[in-house]
Amino acid sequence: MTQKQRYNLKEAYGILVDAIRAMPKLKKEAAAGVLDQAFKERIMLAVTEVNGCAMCSYAHTQMALEAGLSSEEISGLLTGVMHHVPEDEAAAILFAQHYADSRGKPSPKAQAIIYQTYGKVKADAIMHAIHVIMAGNVYGIAFGSLKGRITHKGIDSRSSLGYEITLLLSLILYLPVGLVHALLTRKAS
């Protein structure tokens, strides 16, 4: 797989707004048991593999282990191999990869298949998990690269100091504006 390009400021803002909308819904869905923790972590790892966020990979590896995923399954998900993914979750994991690969613009047909396969409630939860990890990846890549640059422990080749600082500083503006935007444009899901 070729290395994904970094996300521009417009993409980062849209992804952040989607995540802000999704976070409270995902929390309620988790409490209601719509997606179990292992399924959610599979989604998180699948998106993270496509986006190549080292920070999210590290954090979600720990969460996946705590959710009961095996080392082999985690390693597979982080390399795009799905041998250990439960059959009934495979469509969602493949869709999550497609969502990330399409930079948050999945094909309408692929999205419709997820809703047909899982039903509205579970498909919404899958979408919410994807939205949350996409934002984590976008900002995690920049933060991880800046941290690596400062500590001399490696820099994402897609990044530059200017990009890292710009994207991270954009959060100062994007977060409050995104919160208002998300509230004003709430979707029924």
Helices and strands as residue ranges (DSSP letters): H 9-31, H 37-51, H 54-66, H 71-77, G 87-89, H 90-101, H 108-151, H 161-184
